[in-house]
Amino acid sequence: MIKLPNGIFNSNLIDDLRIFSWEAADILLYYSKLLEDSDGKRNILKNKNEDDPVTFADLKVNELIIKRINEKYKNINWDILSEENVKISSKVFDSRNDWIWILDPLDGTKDFIQGTGDYAMHLALNYKQKPYIGIVLIPDKNQLWITDGKKTWCEKRDGTKYKPNLLKNKNLQEMTLVTSKNHGNETLQNLIQKINFRKVETMGSIGCKIASIVRGDSDIYICLSLPGKSSPKDWDFAAPESILKAAGGAITNLDNEELTYGEISFQQGGIIVATSDRNTHGSICHEIKKIIEKDAIYPI
């Protein structure tokens, strides 16, 4: 049984994370509203990198969450790994602590700018490089997905709660795939066509995609990063993994091996598969791998 750092109680921590998250939602919704104005995009962009944009919303949420954790929990032996801090500082994050917060203040920045609503805040507390407690906040849908390390549930701002609805016992061709809207590639599209899913949905933010599996709107997500190209990072997957696994789903690499965190450059490369059913996950990964090998779709 995992025990939180000395003086930290699970229920109190979840209560605090709930408060921090809805504060973050207010910031994200405020900047999202600004984007409705014709000058909004120009006014909230911190950089001009179209491939990896940063907005003032990213930075404000980053500042808020780190400040709240540090204010509320002084002298606790844990560290905070944040996407925005890694971008800002040339100093490499190198922690030997068992407990590490992993924060992505705005996952799906492109969708945020495009006004689709498919953006999220990710916050996970990792223990020995594995996600334990996690938050996926989707402000535009009024959804706060929480896991306390044992179970997953969703809350609305008024406190209304509902349970996951993961769909089970489907074969690969019966599944609805949720895939990236802004980060696709021809190799992944080729694989999707070969599998011939029942339905394919496109969506921004890995958190939003994993939440769609937990809600029961989709069954599977495949992330395929090309060798030598950019790939998702620890902060893209830690919180989504935590809510999916505690709800009964699974997320691994193609060989059905658990994701590892804290690797060089925080990369989560290769092929990652998330499904709604931990009991059939391994066989689904094996079937996908056979299709890839048969058609030489991707170097394995």
C-alpha positions in Angstrom: 0.0 0.0 0.0 1.4 3.4 -1.0 1.6 5.9 1.9 1.6 9.6 1.2 4.4 11.8 2.6 4.4 12.4 6.3 1.6 14.7 7.4 -0.4 14.5 4.1 -3.8 12.9 4.2 -5.5 11.6 1.0 -8.9 13.2 1.5 -7.5 16.6 2.5 -5.2 16.6 -0.5 -8.0 15.8 -2.9 -10.1 18.6 -1.3 -7.2 21.0 -2.0 -6.6 19.8 -5.5 -10.3 20.4 -6.2 -10.0 24.0 -5.1 -6.8 24.6 -7.1 -8.3 23.1 -10.2 -11.4 25.2 -10.3 -9.3 28.3 -9.8 -7.3 27.1 -12.8 -10.5 26.6 -14.7 -11.4 30.3 -14.1 -8.1 31.4 -15.6 -8.4 29.1 -18.7 -12.1 30.1 -19.3 -11.2 33.8 -19.0 -8.5 33.6 -21.7 -10.7 31.4 -23.8 -13.3 34.1 -23.8 -10.7 36.6 -24.9 -10.0 34.5 -27.9 -13.5 35.2 -29.2 -12.3 38.7 -30.0 -10.5 39.2 -33.3 -7.4 40.5 -31.5 -7.5 37.8 -28.8 -5.1 35.4 -30.3 -2.4 38.0 -30.8 -3.0 39.3 -27.3 -2.7 36.0 -25.4 0.2 34.4 -27.3 3.5 34.5 -25.4 5.5 33.2 -28.3 5.1 32.9 -32.1 6.0 29.3 -32.4 3.1 27.8 -34.3 4.3 24.2 -33.7 4.6 24.7 -30.0 2.7 27.8 -28.9 2.7 29.2 -25.4 -0.1 31.4 -24.1 -0.4 33.6 -21.1 -3.1 31.1 -20.0 -0.4 28.4 -19.8 1.9 30.6 -17.7 -0.8 31.9 -15.3 -2.1 28.4 -14.5 1.5 27.2 -14.1 2.2 30.0 -11.7 -1.1 29.4 -9.8 -0.8 25.6 -9.3 2.9 25.7 -8.2 2.2 28.6 -5.8 -0.8 26.8 -4.3 1.1 23.6 -3.7 4.1 25.4 -2.2 1.9 27.6 0.0 -0.3 24.8 1.3 2.4 22.2 1.7 5.6 23.7 3.1 8.6 21.5 3.8 7.1 18.4 2.1 9.8 16.2 0.4 8.4 16.3 -3.1 9.3 18.2 -6.3 7.3 19.7 -9.1 8.0 19.0 -12.8 6.2 21.5 -15.0 6.2 21.7 -18.8 6.4 25.5 -18.7 9.3 25.5 -16.2 11.3 23.1 -18.4 10.7 25.4 -21.4 11.8 28.5 -19.5 14.8 27.2 -17.7 17.9 25.6 -19.2 18.6 23.8 -16.0 17.7 20.1 -16.3 15.1 18.9 -13.8 16.8 16.1 -11.9 15.0 14.9 -8.8 15.8 11.8 -6.6 12.6 12.2 -4.7 10.1 9.4 -4.7 7.3 11.9 -4.9 7.1 14.2 -7.9 4.2 16.4 -9.1 3.9 16.5 -12.9 2.0 19.5 -14.3 0.8 20.5 -17.7 -1.1 23.7 -17.2 -2.6 23.7 -20.6 -2.6 20.4 -22.7 -4.0 21.0 -26.1 -2.8 24.6 -26.6 -3.5 24.5 -30.3 -7.1 23.5 -29.7 -7.4 26.2 -27.0 -6.3 28.8 -29.5 -8.7 27.3 -32.2 -11.6 27.5 -29.7 -12.6 23.8 -29.9 -12.9 23.4 -26.2 -10.7 20.3 -26.3 -8.0 21.4 -23.9 -7.2 20.3 -20.3 -5.0 20.9 -17.3 -3.1 17.8 -16.2 -1.7 17.4 -12.6 -0.4 14.1 -11.3 1.5 13.1 -8.2 3.9 10.3 -9.2 5.4 7.9 -6.7 8.6 6.2 -7.7 8.1 7.3 -11.3 4.5 5.9 -11.6 1.3 8.1 -11.5 -0.6 7.7 -8.3 -3.0 10.7 -7.7 -4.2 12.6 -10.7 -6.4 15.4 -12.0 -7.6 16.0 -15.6 -9.5 19.3 -15.7 -11.6 20.0 -18.8 -13.0 23.5 -18.2 -15.1 23.9 -21.4 -17.0 20.7 -20.5 -17.3 21.6 -16.7 -15.5 18.3 -15.9 -12.9 17.6 -13.3 -11.7 14.0 -13.5 -10.0 12.8 -10.2 -8.3 9.7 -9.0 -7.3 9.3 -5.4 -5.1 6.3 -6.4 -7.8 3.8 -5.9 -10.9 4.9 -7.9 -11.7 7.5 -10.5 -14.7 9.8 -10.7 -15.8 13.1 -12.3 -17.1 16.2 -10.7 -18.8 19.3 -12.0 -18.3 22.7 -10.5 -21.5 22.4 -8.4 -20.2 19.2 -6.8 -22.3 16.8 -8.9 -20.3 13.6 -9.3 -20.6 10.7 -11.8 -18.7 7.5 -12.3 -16.7 6.2 -15.2 -18.4 4.2 -17.9 -15.7 2.2 -19.6 -16.8 0.0 -22.4 -15.6 -3.6 -22.1 -15.1 -6.8 -24.2 -14.9 -5.3 -27.6 -12.7 -6.7 -30.4 -10.4 -4.3 -32.3 -12.7 -3.7 -35.3 -15.7 -3.0 -33.0 -13.9 -0.1 -31.2 -14.2 3.6 -31.6 -10.8 5.2 -31.9 -10.1 8.7 -30.6 -7.1 10.2 -32.3 -5.2 13.5 -32.5 -6.6 16.5 -34.3 -3.4 18.5 -34.6 -0.6 15.9 -34.2 -1.3 13.2 -36.7 1.1 11.7 -39.2 0.8 9.5 -42.4 2.1 6.4 -40.6 -0.6 6.6 -38.0 -3.3 7.2 -40.6 -2.1 4.2 -42.5 -2.3 2.0 -39.4 -5.8 3.3 -38.7 -7.0 2.4 -42.2 -5.5 -1.1 -41.9 -7.3 -1.8 -38.6 -10.6 -0.5 -40.0 -12.1 0.7 -36.7 -15.9 1.0 -36.3 -15.5 4.7 -35.9 -12.7 7.3 -35.7 -13.1 10.6 -33.7 -10.5 13.4 -33.7 -9.8 15.4 -30.7 -7.2 17.7 -29.1 -5.4 17.1 -25.8 -4.4 13.7 -24.6 -6.3 14.4 -21.4 -9.5 15.0 -23.3 -8.9 11.8 -25.3 -8.3 9.6 -22.3 -11.4 11.2 -20.6 -13.5 10.3 -23.6 -12.5 6.6 -23.0 -13.3 6.9 -19.3 -16.7 8.5 -20.1 -17.5 5.7 -22.6 -17.5 7.8 -25.7 -14.6 5.9 -27.2 -12.6 2.7 -26.6 -9.0 3.2 -27.7 -6.3 5.8 -28.3 -3.1 5.1 -30.2 -0.2 7.6 -30.0 2.5 6.9 -32.7 5.7 9.0 -32.6 8.0 8.8 -35.6 11.7 8.0 -34.9 13.7 11.2 -34.8 10.6 13.4 -34.5 9.0 15.1 -31.5 7.0 13.0 -29.2 4.7 13.6 -26.1 6.3 14.1 -22.8 5.7 12.9 -19.2 3.3 15.8 -18.5 1.1 14.7 -21.4 0.6 11.2 -20.0 1.0 11.1 -16.2 -2.4 12.5 -15.2 -4.4 10.9 -18.0 -2.8 7.5 -17.1 -3.7 7.9 -13.5 -7.4 8.4 -14.1 -7.6 5.7 -16.8 -5.9 2.9 -14.8 -7.8 3.6 -11.6 -11.0 3.4 -13.6 -10.2 0.0 -15.0 -8.5 0.8 -18.3 -4.9 0.4 -19.3 -2.1 2.4 -21.0 1.2 0.8 -22.1 3.6 0.7 -25.0 2.9 -1.6 -27.9 4.6 -4.5 -26.0 2.2 -4.1 -23.1 4.9 -2.7 -20.9 4.0 0.1 -18.4 5.1 3.6 -19.3 8.2 4.9 -17.4 8.7 8.5 -16.3 11.7 10.5 -15.7 13.6 9.4 -18.8 16.0 11.6 -20.7 14.1 14.7 -22.0 11.0 13.3 -20.5 10.1 11.6 -23.8 7.2 9.2 -24.2 8.1 8.0 -27.7 7.3 5.0 -29.9 3.8 3.6 -29.9 1.5 4.0 -26.9 -1.9 2.3 -26.6 -4.7 3.2 -24.2 -7.8 1.1 -23.9 -10.9 0.9 -21.8 -10.4 -2.7 -20.6 -7.3 -3.8 -18.7 -8.3 -7.5 -19.1 -8.2 -7.4 -22.9 -5.5 -4.7 -23.3 -2.6 -7.1 -23.8 -4.3 -9.0 -26.6 -5.4 -5.7 -28.3 -1.7 -4.5 -28.3 -0.6 -7.9 -29.7 -3.1 -7.7 -32.5 -2.1 -4.1 -33.4 1.6 -5.2 -33.4 0.8 -8.1 -35.8 -0.9 -5.7 -38.2 2.1 -3.3 -38.1 4.6 -6.2 -38.7 2.5 -7.7 -41.5 2.3 -4.5 -43.5 5.7 -3.0 -42.4 3.9 0.1 -41.2 6.4 1.1 -38.5 9.9 0.0 -37.5 9.6 -2.4 -34.6 
